[in-house]
């Protein structure tokens, strides 16, 4: 039996071209000239104003319309293609039945594993829908067509592309031919900013946060991140970029990725702890301190105006990035931890009273547990915890049972920093609001992996740290709804947050000024704006697709290592993997990997409750970003195999 690649390489005998032969394109379809000749033969008997499914066949002149294609009497007679055959030959690639492919046929991950390997794997439901990402289109069958030896091309009028499209689109069920301009290069682990035309994103991508992303048009891969004119058909504000995704070009934007560690090329897989910074962010920081450095809002001189403009421009970029309704809702802080403490000490102190309840989940980082414990201790309130199942996903039924008339606040992680679980924030927020509670979402681990839309979530607060978003350390953001912030008192007092001060009383600025006491991290805020600009050029939806493929690849590679147990296998996951290795302490595994130049996190990840839920005190946590590659995953898996076989670096 011929394989898909064998069929795709067969030649289709049609008139035209050198030697009268025309080959199928690499996509498995005839080129436009072939389609034109076939369509002409199919409709050659149509009169000048003949109707084909209600559409007139355009012609250039009556004389041309009367001219008929003649076949010589001698020689073998030619059979014209049937309507079904024409449909099969002109149907786009996405309309053909998919076949699961392996190896270099897998888009995004060149050595992608068969989706069938994931089926039936306990706890890996989030991988079972990945098969459509690894589909190899079957070749187009070769049909009997008129022989070039018996056809007179001079007697055949070739329709224009417009005419062909009008005719073929009029046939019920016949798709308009879509011929790719070039063929993808499967040799690199690249996911271009597109999905296969005709497939529904919700069916292709098992991650719910990507389900509302519309496909791009281009299937080409460009080797550059230089800005280009935006595509007119791209929807607005969905995280799409007009620049195709090229991981090799992206890696060149991060100078630290060229660093050598222990004589090896650095492999940075500790992105959940902090992300590396692109040259664009480094350059923007340098420019700020070389040309704009000044305090803000307080002087009339030129540098103060420059610094203020840059700082407030960064606030607007954050507003757009989160889809907040106003810059009044964006507060700059030092990071997500300070942001949670700000809400606890300002909104919480005013609104939480004795016997009130605050609900968190088992997935939380210590920064989303300790501030609420402190507040409960001070106010006499109660902290309640929503449980998770054995995959690490929140049990929504049990969560809803915790909500009641005494619930004042729900504070939950958007993505678990220890397991990578993506929580169902929309459902959880809606349930909390039904009980009159406010909701804070800790987005520290989410913002680098997916689009965030605070208006769609309807959360009351959303916090994140800049250094998780390829921006500098020392800068973070609190989003708060305007009506909530307007009734929330300030936490810290000092300069910049006041409207007027006397010894009798102080009048505060409206939000966000009242929450930004003292001199903030101005340069780092500007750097955060530059990081958002950089991500906008790539497109958060494109990043999500690439990281999803990388997560699938890494998960399969690691689960094959003997004695390795994955911790946290929820269906909805961001690119964080947690594991333990039989016979080795997690710190020993981290040290062995570091000797190979591979940086991962070993420890409790400031999330001890959730690890103890799975019976461990610590894990090894490789966490991925859009600049990581399959080759780096291969190096990680190889190092772990060598460690288990005794060929790795010595550990104590």
N, C-alpha and C positions, 0 to 999 in steps of 0.2 A: 504494500500500500504506500502511495506517495505521501510524504510528510507535507506539512504546511509550507515549509521553505522550499521543498522540491517543486510544488505546484506554482509557487510564486515566481520561480525562476524560469518556468516554461515560456516559450515564445508564442505569441498569438499571431497567426498568419493573417495579416490584413494588408490592403494596398497602401502604398506610400512608403517612404523611407528607403534607405539604402538596400538594394536588392529586393525591394518589395516586401520587406519584413518589418514588423513593428513589435517591439517587446512590451510586455507589461511593465508598469512603473514599479518602483520598490514598494509602494503601498499596496500592490496587488490589483491595481486598476489600469485600464488602458489610458493613454494620454488623451487630451481633448480632441486632437485630430482624428484619432481612431473612433472616438464616440461620434464625431461629426459624420464620418463616412458611414458608420453603421446606421445612424439615424436617417441619413439620406436614403439608404437602401430600403429601410423599413417603411418610409413614407413616400417612396418614389412615385407611386401611382396616384398620389393625391392631386386633385384639380387645383386650379388657381385659388379658389375660395373654399376649398374643401375644409370641413370642420372636423377636427380631431378632438373628441370629448369637449366640444363647445369652443375650441380655440382655432382661429384661422391660421393656416400655415403661411408665414410671410414669404414673399418672393420679390425679386428685384424687378422682373418684367414679365409680361405675358409670354413672350417668346421663350424665355428661360423656363417658365412654368410648363410650357407644352413639350419642352425637350425631355425625352425619356432616356433612362439608363438602359443601354442595350447590351446583351450578352451574346457573344458569338455562338452560332449554332453548333459548331464543332466543340469537342472537348467535353469534360465532365460538367454536368449542370451543378449550379450552386444553390444551396438551400439558404433562404433568408432566415435570420434569427427570429424566434417567436417573441411575443410580448413578454413572456415570463423570462426568457433568456436576456432580453434587453434590460428588464428590471434588475436581474442578478448582476449584469455587467455594470450598470450605472448606479447601483445602490451604494451609498457612502459606507466607509469602513465601519462606522459605529452601528450600522443597521444589521451587520452580519452577526451570526451567533458567535459568542465568545468561546475561546478555548483557553484554558489555563496554561500559561507558559512558564518556563523555567529558564534560569540563566540569563543570557544577554538579551532575551526578548522581554524582560520585565522592565517597564518604564519606571524611572526614578531610582530603582535599586537594581543595578546591572546583574548582580548575582542573586536576585530575589528568589526566595524559596517558594515552592509550590503552595498555593493556598490550601490545598488538601492536607498538608502537613499540620495545619492548625485545627482542622475539624476534629471535634471530639476531645481536644486537649482540655482537661479539667481546669476551670478558672480562666480560660482564654477566649471567652465569648467575643471580646472586643477585636479578636483577630479573625474570627470566622467569616466576616464580611469582606475581607481584604482581597478575595479572589478576583473581583472585577478590576482591581488595580494592576493585576498581573496577567491580563488577558492578551493573547496573541491573536490577531485577526487571521482567520483562515484565508487561504488563497482563493482567488476567483476562478471558478472552473472554466476550462477552455471549451467553447462551443463551436459547432460547425458553422463556418461563415463562407461567403463567396471566395473562391480562389482567385488570387491576383492574376493567375495565368489566363483566367477566363473572363476577367472584367476589364472593361475599357474605361479608365479613369477620366478620359477626356469627355465622356458623355455624362458624367455625374456632376451635378451641382452640389457643392459642399455648403451646408447651412452655416450661418454665423453662430457664434456662441450664444448670442441673445435668442436667435431663432430656436436653437436646440433646447435651451432652457424653457422657452415658452411651450414647446411641443411636449417635452417630457414631463413638465410639471402638470400638464393637463390630464395625464393618465392617472386614474385613481390608484393610490398606493405606490406610485413610481416616484422615488426621491430624486431631487435635482442633483446632478453629479457634483461632488465636492472633491476636487483634486488637490491634495497638498502640494505646496510649492516646492517643498524639499522633504527629505527623509530625516527622521530623528536619529541622532547619534546615541546608540544605546551603550557605548563603551564607557561613558562617564555616569556617575551616580547623580544625575540631574533630573529635576522635576520642573519642566517648563511651566510658565504661568498659564496653564491650560489643562482642561480635561478633555477626554475624547468627545467630539461633537456627537450629540444625540443621546448621550447617557445622562441620567438624572444624577446630580451630585449626591442626593440623599441615599441613592442606591450604591454609589461607588464608594462613599466615604462613611465608615461606621461612626465617626465622631460627630455627635450632635451639633457641636458648635460650628462645623463646616457645612452643615446640611443646607443652609440658606444661601450658599455662595453659587452664583451663576457661572457657567463655564466661559472662558475666554475663547477667542476665535483662533489665535495663532497656534500652530503646532511646532513652530520652529524654535530652535535654541540659539540665542545670540550670546556671544562671548564677552559681553560688556554690560556694565551697569550704568552707562551714560544715559541721561534722560532723553527720552524720545517723545514725539508728539503723542498725546493720549489717544487711545482708540475711541472713536465716537460711540461704539456700541457698548462700551464697558459701563456697567451700572455705577452710580455714584455712591460713595461711602460704604463700600462693602469690602474694603481692604485689598482690592485688586490693583495690580500694577501693569502698566503698559510695557514694562521691561521684563523679558523672559528670565527665568531663574537659572543662574549659572553658578554652581557652588565653587568652581575653580576661581572665577572672578571675585566672588565674595571673599574667599579665603585670602586673596591678595590685599583686601582692604583692612585686614587685621594683622598688624606687624608682629604682635607677640606670638602668633602661630608659627613664625619662623624660628622661634627660640629653641635652643638645645638644652635638654635636661638630662643629666647623667650620660652625656654623649649621644643621646637619642633625640629625634625630633619630638617636640612637645605635642602631646595629644591631650587637649583640654576637655575633660569629661566631668567637670565640676561646675557646670553652669547653673545648677540650682543654688549654689552658694554665692557665686557672682559670675557675671558674664564679662567677656573681654570687650575691648573698646575699638571700634573702627577708626581708621586714620581721620575720617571726617570729624569725629568727636574730639580727637586729640588736637587736630588743627584748630577747631573752633575754640577750645579752651585756651590754646596758645594765643590766638588772635585777640580774645577777650582781654587777657592780661597784658598783652602788648599794646592794645589800642583803645580799650574801653573801660579799663578797671576804675571803678569809683563806687562809692555808696549810692544808693538809689533814693528817689522820692524826696530828697532833702536839699537839693542845691540847684542853682540856675545855670551852672557852668556846663560847658559842652560835654565833658566826659560823663557828668552825672546824667545828662540827657541820653547819651549813648547807652550807658549801663541800664538805665531805667527802661529804655525802649527794648533792649535785648532781653531783659528779665520779663517784661510783660508780654513780649512776643512769645517767649517760651511758655507762659501761662496759657496763651491762646492755642498753642500747638497741643498742649496737654488736653485742653478742653475739647479740641477736635478729635484727638486720639481716643478719648473716652466717650465722645459724643454727649458731653454735658451741654446743658442749654445755655450756660453763661459762664464767663470767666469768674464771676462772683462766687461760683461754686467750687473753685479750684484753690486749694490752700497748699503752699509749699512748706514742707517739714523736712526733717533730716532723713526719714525713711519710714517704712511701714510700721515699725515698732513704735516710733514716736507718734505716728498718726493714730494708732489704736489707743495709745495712752492719752492723746489729746481728746479723743471722743469720750473716753472713760472719765476723764477728770473735768471735762466741760459739760457735755450733754448728760453724761451719766450721773454726775454728782447732783445735778438739778432734778433729774427725772426718775432716778431709782430710789425707792424708799424701802422701809422695813417690810419684809415678807414678799417683796417683789421677786420676780424670777428672770434670770438671764440664761438663755439656751445657747450652748456651743455644741461641737461634735467631737467625736473621738479622733478626728483627723487633724486637730489644730496644732499649729506651732505654739511653742511656749508663749510667744508674744501675744497670742490670741487666747491665752488661758490666764496667765498671771495677772494682768491688769484688771480683769473681771473678778478674780478671786480677791484682790485687794479691795475693790469697790464693794463687793458683797460683805467682806469682813467689816468694812467701815459702816455700811448702811444697814446691816442685818438682812441682806437679801440672800437669795439662794441661787446657786449655779447648778444647772441641769445639763445633762450630756446626752446627745443623740447617738445611738449605737450604729455600728457598721457590720456588714455581713462578712463572710469568710473571704470575699474577694477584695474587701476594702471600700465598698460602696455604702453610702448612708442608707439605712432602712427607713424609707419615707413614712411607712405606716407607724413605726415607733416614734419617729420625729414628731409627727402630727399629734400623737398622744401626749407629748410633753407640753404642747401649747395650750394656753388657757387664759382666763381673765387676769391672772397675775403676771403673765409674760409681758415684760416691758421691752426686751431687746433680744434679738437673735444675732449672733456673731459667728460667721462661718468662713472657712477657707474656700476660695474658688477652685484652687488646685492644691492637693496635698503635697507638701514639700518632701515628705518621706516616701510616699507611695506613687505619686503622680496621678491619683484619682481626680477626675473632674467631677465636681459636685453638681447636682441639678439645681442651680441657684434660682432659676426663674420659678420653679415649682415651690421651693422652700421659701422664697421671698413672698410669693402670693399667699401661701398658707399662713405665714407670720402676720401679714397685713390683715388677713381675715379676723385675726384675734387682736388687732389694734397695736401690734408690736412694731418697733422700728428694726431695721436690719442693716448690719455692717458686713461688708464682704472684704475679706483679706485677699487682695489680688496680686500679692507679691510674686507668686509662682505662675500666674496666668498671663500677665501682660506681655511676656516675651513669646508666647506660643499661639495666641489666638486674638481675634478681634474682641474688643470689650465695648459694650454699649450700655452705659448706665441707665439711659432712659428706657431702653427695652427691658432691662432687668427690673427697673423700678426700685432699686435699692436706695436706702436713705444715706448710706455712707459707702465709699469704696476707697481703699488705701493700697498703695504700692510703693516700692523702692526703686529709685532710678538705676542703681547698680545691677539690678536684675534685668534691666532693659538696655544693656549695652551703653549706659550712661555712667557718669562718675559716681563714686560713693559720696555720702553726705547730703543727698538730696532725695526727697520723696514727696508724695502727693496724698492729700486727703480730698476726695470729692464729697460734697454734702449737698443735699437738696436745699435750694434757696430758702424755702419756708422753714426748714429745720434749723439752718445756720442762723437765720434772723432772730430766733428765739433762744439761741445757745450763748451763754456767757463765755468770755475769753478764759483761757487756762493760765497763760503767763502774762505778766504785766511788764511794761517797759516802753521804750521808744517805738515809734512807727505804727503802733496799734492804737494810738490815742487820737482823739479829735481835739480835746481840751483837758487841761489838768489844772486844778487848784488844790489847796490843802484841804478843802472841804469835800471835793468830789472829782471824779474823772468821767469824761464822756469818751466812749470808745468809737473807733471807726466801724463802719459797716463791714460785713464779710467781703473779701477774705482778710482785709487788713487787720481786723481785731484779733486774728489768730496768728499773726506773724510778728511777734514781738522781737525787737532787736534787729541786728544785721543778720540777714539770712545768708545762705550759701549761694551767692549771686552767680558766680562763675559756673558752679555746678548745675544750677537751674538752666543756664544758657546751654551747657553741655547736654542736658536732658533734651532740650529742644532740638539740638543737632542730631541726637540719637533718633528721635521721632521722625525727623526729616529723612534720615537714612532708611529707617524701616518703611516709611511711606513709599520710597522709591522701589523697594522690593515687593511690598504688598504683604500684609499679614495673612491673607488667605493663601498666598503662594508659600509662605513660610510654614503654615499649618500643614499643607499637603506634603511638603518635603519632609518635615519632621515626622509626620505620620508614617511615611514609608520607611524612614530610618528607624523608628521605634519598632515597627514590625520586623525589620531585618535584625535589629539588635536583640529583640526578645527571642527570636528563633535561634540565633547564634548562641546566646547564653544558656538557654534551656537545654542545649545539647552537651554542655560541660558536665561531666560526671560529678555527682555530689552537690551540684548547685541548686539551691531552692529559691525561687522567686517569692518575694514578699509583696503582696498587693497586685492583684490581677483583674481589677475592675474592667468592665467593658469600655467605659469612657476613661481614657487616660491621656495625659500629656506625656512628653518625652522624658520621664523620670523612671528609672528602674532601680529596684532595691533587691538585694539578694544576700544570702549567707552561703558559705562554702564549707561543707562538712570537713572537720578536722583542722580548721584554721580559724584563728581569731580574725575579726574583721580588720583590726589594725595591722595584722601581719599581711593580709591580702593587699591592703592599701600601700604598705611599704614595698611589697614585691612589685606591684604595678608601677609605683613611682620609679623604681630602679630601671624600668623599661621606658621611662619618659611619659607614663600615662597618669594623669591626675584625676583621681576620683575622691569622693568623700567617704570616710569610714567613721562610724560613731552613731550617736542617737539622733543626730540632725535636729536637735532642739525640739523633738517630737516624741518624748519617751512614752506617753500614754498609748499612742497608736502602735508603737513597736511592741510594747508589752501585751497589747491585745492579740498579737500574733506569736507571743511566747518568746520573743527575743529582746535583748537589751540594746543591740546595735546591728547595723547592716552595712554592706558596701553599696554605695549609691552612685553609679554612673548616670549623669544627666546630660541630655543632648541639646544642642543648639543648631541653627540652620547652617553654621559653618563646619559642622562635623560631617564625616564621610563614612562610606562603607569600609574603606580601607582602614580607618581608625577603629571601627568596630571589629574588624578582622584581627587587628593587633591586640585588642583587649581580649578577645576570645582565645587567641593563640597563647597569650601570656597566662591565662587561667588554666588552659589545658597543660601547659608546661609546668605550672606550679603543682597541679594535681599529680602529674607523672614524675615529679622530682627533678625535672630539668630546668625549673625556674630558679630565680635568685634565692639564695639561702635566707630563711626567715628564722627569727629567734622565738 
